[in-house]
Amino acid sequence: MNTVERKWGAIVGIEDRVERVLKKLKLNKFYPFPFARSGFWQTIYGSQWPILKPSKPDFFHHLVLPDGDILVMAENRPKRWKTGSRIMLLIHGLSGSHESVYMQRMCRRMQKKGYMVLRLNLRFSGPGRGLSRKPYHCGVSDDARFVLEWIKKQYPDSPVTQIGFSLGGNLTLKMAGEDGSRPSGNLDSIVAVSAPVDLARAAELFGQNPFLQKIFVRTLKRDLDLMKKLYPNTPYLDIAHNISIREFYEQHTAPMHGFKDAMDYYRKCSSIHFIPEIKVPALILSSHDDPIADPARLHNVHHSDNVDILLTDKGGHVGFLGFGTEYNEVRWSDQAIARWLEDTMAI
């Protein structure tokens, strides 16, 4: 294990694999804009930075899960897309939806490349609010698996790349590790951006960021209140407004989904335990100044050559606002993903 050396760009270490990935992709190291040097401001600006939006979805698919809950998925299909061509499945993070900035941005980029893009709204998210009795959480890999099998039935000859952001990234890594050499549906590659691979550590970081924690807890509480109103016979607990993320998981998420407690939930759903079993080509992209998802444990996790890890010193949580390899790139992460996909598809 090499000693970690901090620079403005990628973290040198983890067996020098970061440097090799950058070289393979002909990608410059990440340099943040001067006004967004901290992880906090990368996160805030990154979630608000104006974007060119994709065209409106061509369809909204309503997928009925085995327990009766409904997932809503937005489809953007380029005119030149043909049956058998690649499909991109995008999965949002905590409190997100198909309309999250990063989801719209990636949809537009992939649609311009000619891929069909499916943006999944997890349970009770986006247009699916009110259509589920249970909320999503960081480990609902069975829901993603169900979607992949649905895609295979609809488009049996189309390979699928799954791109997950934040919570969606953790879910993606967990599912791919669980499936190992037998990936679900036609999945043949994955990308995880700012994934909280260690959920216990993520809860700890939330506790150190009262502003961010308040925002997310408010959203979780809002969804829970609506669920209680729509499904009064479902045994939801009364949750105080001023609790922490960890307390929310302890009092609601864990018992609601059959976990003993928050630590049991963290242990069983943290993707760090599943990364060694990932067999499909995978890209894991994260930043060391992420105020929510600490990637430190990625330095020591065992992973095979099919898994590429890109760690940067700056970038925040799904931020990465800075100077790219090309003059018109302000989202280094998006450029990295696009180049990695091009390289992977060429194999």
N, C-alpha and C positions, 0 to 999 in steps of 0.2 A: 504493500500500500504506500503510495507516494505521499509526501507531505503536501498539504494543501497550501497553495500560494494565492493570495487574493490580488486580483487586478481589476481594471475597469471591465475587462471582457470576461471570457469564460473562466470558471474555476479550474485551475490546473490541478490535476490529480485524477482520482478514480481511474487509475491504471492508464492515464494519458488518453483515455478514450474520447473525452470531449474534444481535444485538439484534433484527433483523427477524424471525428465526425465533421468538424468545421472545415477541415481540408478536403474531405470527400465531397462536401456540398459546395465548395468554393465560396464559403460564407465568411464574411468579416465578423470579428468579435463584436459584441453589442456595446454601444456607447450611448448612454441616455442623454436626452436633451438637457441642457443646463438648468431649466426650470423644474425638472422632475428627476432629481438625483436620488431622492429617498424612496424607499419601498412604499411608504404610505402615499406619497403624492403620485407615484407611478400607478398605484391602485386606483386612486380617486380620479385622476385625469384619464386613466385608461378606460374607466367605465363611462366617462362622459364625452370623450373626444368625438367631435362630429365625424360621421362616416357617410360614404355613398351607399345608400341602401340597395338591396336587391329588388328585383321586380316582385310584385305581390305573389303569394303562393298560387300555383295553378290548382291545387287541390288541398283539402284537409281530410286526412284519413282518420276515422274513429275505430280504434282497435279495442275489442272487448277482451279483457284478460280472463283467465280461468275463474277468478273469484268474483267476476262481474264488474270490476272497476274498469274505467275507460281511459285509454291513452289517446291523445290527439297529436297527429303528426302532420306538419306542413310539407308539401312537396313543391319543389321548383324544378321543372324539367325543360332544359334547353331544346330548341327546335331541332337541333342536329343530333340530339341524343337518340341512339338506336337500341333496341332490345339486345341485351347481352353486354352493353357497355357498363362501365364502372358506376357505382352508386356511392355517394358519401352520406353517412349517417352521423349527424351532429347531436351531441347531448350536452345540455346546459348545466350550470352549477347551481348552488344553493340560492333560492329565491329568484332564479332565472326562468326563462321561457324561450320559445323560438324567436322572440323579438329582442332578446338581449343583444347588446352592441356587438359582442364577439361572435354571436351566432349569425347575425345579419352580415357582418363583415366577411366571415368565412364562406357563407352561402354565396355571396356575390362573387367572390374570387373563384370558387369551385364551379359555379354556374358558367362563368366566362370561359373556364377551361373546357367546358362541354360535358361536365358530369351532372347527372341527376343528383339533387341534394334533398335529403329528407331531414327535417329538423324536428327532433322528438321533444314533446313536452312531457316530462315525467308526471306521475300522478298528481292531480290537483294543481297543475301549473298551466299558466297561459289560458288558452281557450278551453282547457280541461278542468278549470276550477269549478268545483261543484259536481263533477262527474265521477268522483271516487270517494270511497268511505275511508280509505287509508292514504296517508301522505307518503311521499318517497323518502328515502334516506341514502346514505353514502354507499350502502352495500346491496342495493336492489338489482343485482345482476340478472336475476330471473326475468325481470321486466325487459331488460335489453335483449336477453336471449329470445324472449317471445317475439320481439320486434324483428330480430334477425331472421327467425324462422318464417315470419309472415312475409318478409321481403323475398326470401327464397321461393316461397310458393307463388308470389306474384311475378317475380323475375328470376326464374331458375338458373339462367346462364350469366347473370350479372354478378361480378365480384364486388365485395363491399369493403370499404375502409370506414372504420368508426373513429370519430374524433370527439374526445370528451374534454370539457373545460372544467377545472376546479373539481367540484363534487362529481361531475360527469366523467372527469379524468380518472378519479379513484375507482369509480364504478367500472370503467372500461378496463383498467389494468386488472382489477379483481376478477372480472369475468374471463378475461383472456387467460389468466393464470389458472383459474378453476378448470377451464376447458382444455388447457394444455395442447396436445397434438390433435385434438378433435374440436376445432373451433365451431361455434354455432353458425347455422345458416351458411352463407357464402363468404363469411368474414375471412379476409386474407391479410389484413394489416390494420394497425391501430396507432393513434396518436393521443397522448395525454398532456394537457397544458396546465401547469400550476396545480397539479393534483395533490391533495393533502394525504400523502401516502401513510402518514402516521397520525391517526385521528386524535389520539390522546394529546399529542404535541399540538395539534391544531386547536383543540379546545383550550389548552394552556395559553397559546398565543392570543386567542380571542379575549381571554381574561386580561391580557396586558394591553388591549386596545378597546377601551370602553366605547369609543365612537362607533367603530365597526361592529362591535358586538351588539350594541343597541339597535343598529339598523337591521341586522339579520334576525335578532330575537323579535323585533316588532313585526317583521314579515311572517315569521313562524307562528307567532301568537295570532295574527290576523287570520291566517289560514285555519288555524285550529278553532277559532271562534266561529268561523263560517261553517266548518264541518259539524260543530256541535249544533248549530242552528238548523242545518239541512238534515242531519241524521241524529235526532235527539235520543234515540234508543241505543246509540253506540256509546260504550263506556269511556268517554274522554275525561281526562282529569282537568280540574281547574288550575290554570297556570298563572302565576303572578307576572306582572308586566316587567318587573325589575330583576328577573332571574338571569343567570348566565347561560351561555350556550351549553356548558356541561350540565347544569341543573336541568335544562330543558330536555337534554338527552336522557338524564337520569329519571326524571319524573314522567316523561311522555314517550319519547322515541323508543327507549329500551323496552318498557312493558308493552307498548302498543305492538311491537314487532317480535315479541317472544324472547328478548334478551334478558338475562338475569339483572343486569344493571348497566350503567354507562361503560364501565371498563370491559364488560363482556362484549358489548357492542363494538367498542374500539378495537378490541383484540380480533374479533371475527371479521370485521369489515375493513380494516386497514390494508390497503393494497400492497404494502411493503412485504407482506408475508407471501404474496402470490406472484410477485415479479419473477422469481427464479424459475417458475413453471411456464412462463410465456414462450410459446413456440412460433407465433406468427411474427413477421417483421413489425417492430414497434419503435416509436419515438417518444421519449419522455423529456419534456422541456419544462424547466423550472428555474427560479431565481433564489439566490441565497438571502436576499433582503425582503422576501415575501413576508408580509405581516400576518399571513394566515396559514400558509402551507410551507412549513420548514422542510427543505429537501435534504437535510444533513444525513439522514440514514441512507440515502441513495449512494453515498460514498462507499459504503461497506456491503451493500446488497449484492449477492451473487446474481449475475445475469449472463446469458449466452450471447454470442455474436450477433444474433438477430435483433437484439435490443440496443438501440442507440440512445444515449443519455446526453442531453445538452443542458448544462448548468451555467448560469451567468451570475455575476456578482451583483448586478443591478437588474431591475425589471419589475419588481413588485409582484402583485397578484394579477395575472392576466393583463399586465400592462405592456411592458416592452416598447414604450414610446422612445424612439431614438433614431440614430443614423443607421440606415441599412446599407447593404452592399451596392444598391442602386439608388440614384438620387431621389426617385419618387417614392421610396419606401420609408414610411414612418413607423411601421409596426414590424420590428425585427422578427418577432415570433411568427408572424404570418408568412414572411419571406422564407424563414427557416422551414416551416411546415411544407410550403409549396415546393421548395427544392428537394426536401427529403422525399416527398411523394413522387416527384419526377424521377429521382434516383431509384426509388424502390420499384416503381412501375416498370422501369427499364430492365429489371433483373429477369 
